[in-house]
Amino acid sequence: MFLPLLDTNLAPFCAPSASFFGFMGCASALVFANLGSAYGSAKAGVGVAHLGIMDHRKVMKGIVPVIMAGILGIYGLVVAIIIAGQINVREGYSGYKGFAHLAAGLACGLSSLAAGLSIGVVGDAGVRAYGKQPQVFVGLILMLIFGEVLGLYGLIVALIVSMLPNGPECGKPGESSPSATPTPVPK
């Protein structure tokens, strides 16, 4: 099971540790996106609870920030699934691809974290303001959209980076790669 990871007869750009970076990208996308989603939902949810005290009839409109924050976790899930599906050490997985997957996961995860922070703060204050002045609802939605699009930018970049070509050819473990065979030293 672990023999492909221990095979050192691979091209120099295809270290056995390359998959570690790919899996870290997978985890980063999911963890950071869910952190942003959780913070945004919790912070905006406090505002919705306050709105329910002021005017319970406005709660359904006021719940929009919580829904928008919840979508951020889906971005991380999508990227994590795509990255995990591309990690294959049996077919050769280069360090280039591992670092690309790490970058993709961080792009999606950290962008979603920033979007969650934005949505949480704007959602909390905006929903409270909406309870006192209904005319701010359109402005609130626009601010939430600009916060949500930060996570969408990270998702787009992550999808593009994760679909990059594999980089250097690795070959299958156990096969002799042309760049892995030692060249004779002239005497």
C-alpha positions as CSV (number, residue, x, y, z in Angstrom):
1,M,0.0,0.0,0.0
2,F,2.7,2.5,0.9
3,L,5.3,1.1,-1.5
4,P,4.7,3.8,-4.2
5,L,5.5,6.4,-1.6
6,L,8.8,4.7,-0.7
7,D,10.0,4.2,-4.3
8,T,12.9,6.5,-4.9
9,N,13.4,5.5,-8.5
10,L,11.4,8.5,-9.8
11,A,12.2,11.7,-11.6
12,P,13.8,14.4,-9.5
13,F,10.8,16.6,-9.7
14,C,8.5,13.9,-8.4
15,A,9.4,13.5,-4.7
16,P,7.2,11.2,-2.6
17,S,6.3,14.1,-0.4
18,A,4.5,15.9,-3.3
19,S,1.2,14.4,-2.4
20,F,1.6,15.8,1.1
21,F,1.3,19.3,-0.3
22,G,-1.7,18.3,-2.4
23,F,-3.5,17.0,0.6
24,M,-2.6,20.1,2.5
25,G,-4.2,22.2,-0.2
26,C,-7.3,20.0,0.0
27,A,-7.5,20.4,3.8
28,S,-6.7,24.2,3.6
29,A,-9.6,24.8,1.2
30,L,-12.1,23.0,3.4
31,V,-10.9,24.2,6.8
32,F,-10.4,27.9,6.0
33,A,-13.7,28.1,4.0
34,N,-15.6,26.5,6.8
35,L,-14.0,28.9,9.3
36,G,-15.2,31.9,7.2
37,S,-18.6,30.3,6.8
38,A,-19.0,29.6,10.5
39,Y,-17.9,33.1,11.6
40,G,-20.1,34.8,9.0
41,S,-23.1,32.7,10.0
42,A,-22.6,33.2,13.7
43,K,-21.9,36.9,13.6
44,A,-24.8,37.6,11.2
45,G,-27.0,35.3,13.2
46,V,-26.6,37.5,16.2
47,G,-27.9,40.4,14.2
48,V,-30.9,38.3,13.0
49,A,-31.7,37.4,16.6
50,H,-31.6,41.1,17.5
51,L,-33.8,41.8,14.5
52,G,-36.3,39.2,15.7
53,I,-36.6,41.1,19.0
54,M,-37.2,44.4,17.2
55,D,-39.6,43.2,14.5
56,H,-40.2,39.5,14.0
57,R,-41.9,40.0,10.6
58,K,-38.5,41.0,9.1
59,V,-36.6,37.9,10.1
60,M,-37.0,36.1,6.8
61,K,-35.5,39.0,4.8
62,G,-32.9,39.5,7.5
63,I,-31.6,35.9,7.2
64,V,-30.0,36.6,3.8
65,P,-26.5,37.2,5.3
66,V,-26.6,33.8,7.2
67,I,-27.4,32.0,3.9
68,M,-24.7,33.9,2.0
69,A,-22.1,33.0,4.7
70,G,-23.2,29.4,4.5
71,I,-22.4,29.2,0.8
72,L,-18.8,29.9,1.5
73,G,-18.3,26.4,3.0
74,I,-19.6,24.9,-0.2
75,Y,-16.8,26.7,-2.1
76,G,-14.2,24.9,0.0
77,L,-15.9,21.6,-0.3
78,V,-15.9,21.8,-4.1
79,V,-12.2,22.7,-4.3
80,A,-11.3,20.0,-1.8
81,I,-13.1,17.3,-3.8
82,I,-11.5,18.4,-7.0
83,I,-8.0,18.5,-5.5
84,A,-8.5,15.1,-3.8
85,G,-9.6,13.5,-7.0
86,Q,-6.5,14.6,-8.8
87,I,-3.9,13.3,-6.3
88,N,-2.7,10.0,-7.7
89,V,0.8,8.8,-6.8
90,R,0.4,5.6,-8.9
91,E,0.3,7.6,-12.1
92,G,2.9,10.1,-11.0
93,Y,2.3,13.2,-9.0
94,S,4.9,16.0,-9.4
95,G,6.0,18.5,-6.8
96,Y,4.8,21.1,-9.3
97,K,1.2,19.7,-9.1
98,G,1.5,19.3,-5.3
99,F,2.4,23.0,-4.9
100,A,-0.3,24.0,-7.4
101,H,-2.9,22.2,-5.3
102,L,-1.6,23.8,-2.1
103,A,-1.9,27.2,-3.8
104,A,-5.4,26.4,-5.0
105,G,-6.6,25.3,-1.6
106,L,-5.1,28.3,0.1
107,A,-6.6,30.7,-2.5
108,C,-10.1,29.3,-2.0
109,G,-9.8,28.8,1.7
110,L,-8.3,32.2,2.7
111,S,-10.6,34.1,0.2
112,S,-13.6,32.4,1.8
113,L,-12.3,33.2,5.2
114,A,-12.0,36.9,4.3
115,A,-15.5,36.8,2.7
116,G,-16.9,35.3,5.9
117,L,-15.4,38.0,8.0
118,S,-16.9,40.6,5.7
119,I,-20.3,39.0,5.5
120,G,-20.4,38.5,9.3
121,V,-19.6,42.1,10.2
122,V,-21.8,43.7,7.5
123,G,-24.6,41.2,8.1
124,D,-24.7,41.9,11.8
125,A,-24.7,45.7,11.6
126,G,-26.8,45.8,8.4
127,V,-29.6,43.5,9.7
128,R,-29.8,45.6,12.9
129,A,-30.0,48.8,10.8
130,Y,-32.7,47.2,8.6
131,G,-34.8,46.6,11.7
132,K,-34.8,50.3,12.3
133,Q,-34.9,51.6,8.8
134,P,-36.2,49.3,6.0
135,Q,-34.8,51.5,3.2
136,V,-31.2,50.2,3.9
137,F,-32.1,46.7,2.7
138,V,-31.0,47.2,-0.9
139,G,-27.7,48.7,0.3
140,L,-27.2,45.8,2.7
141,I,-27.7,43.3,-0.1
142,L,-25.2,45.1,-2.3
143,M,-22.6,45.1,0.5
144,L,-23.1,41.4,1.1
145,I,-22.7,40.7,-2.6
146,F,-19.4,42.5,-2.6
147,G,-18.3,40.5,0.4
148,E,-19.4,37.2,-1.1
149,V,-17.7,37.8,-4.4
150,L,-14.3,37.7,-2.5
151,G,-14.9,34.1,-1.9
152,L,-16.0,33.6,-5.5
153,Y,-12.7,35.1,-6.7
154,G,-10.8,32.6,-4.6
155,L,-13.0,29.7,-6.0
156,I,-12.3,30.8,-9.6
157,V,-8.6,31.1,-9.1
158,A,-8.5,27.7,-7.2
159,L,-10.3,26.0,-10.1
160,I,-8.0,27.4,-12.7
161,V,-4.8,26.6,-10.7
162,S,-6.0,23.1,-9.8
163,M,-6.6,22.3,-13.5
164,L,-3.0,23.2,-14.5
165,P,-1.1,20.5,-16.3
166,N,1.0,18.1,-14.3
167,G,4.3,19.7,-14.9
168,P,7.3,17.4,-15.2
169,E,6.6,13.8,-16.2
170,C,6.9,11.5,-13.3
171,G,6.4,8.0,-14.6
172,K,4.9,5.2,-12.6
173,P,6.6,4.0,-9.5
174,G,8.9,1.1,-10.2
175,E,9.6,2.2,-13.7
176,S,13.0,3.7,-14.5
177,S,12.6,7.3,-15.5
178,P,15.2,8.7,-18.0
179,S,16.0,11.5,-15.7
180,A,16.2,9.2,-12.7
181,T,18.9,6.9,-14.1
182,P,22.4,8.1,-13.1
183,T,24.6,9.3,-15.9
184,P,28.1,7.8,-16.0
185,V,30.8,10.2,-14.9
186,P,33.7,10.4,-17.4
187,K,37.1,9.4,-16.1
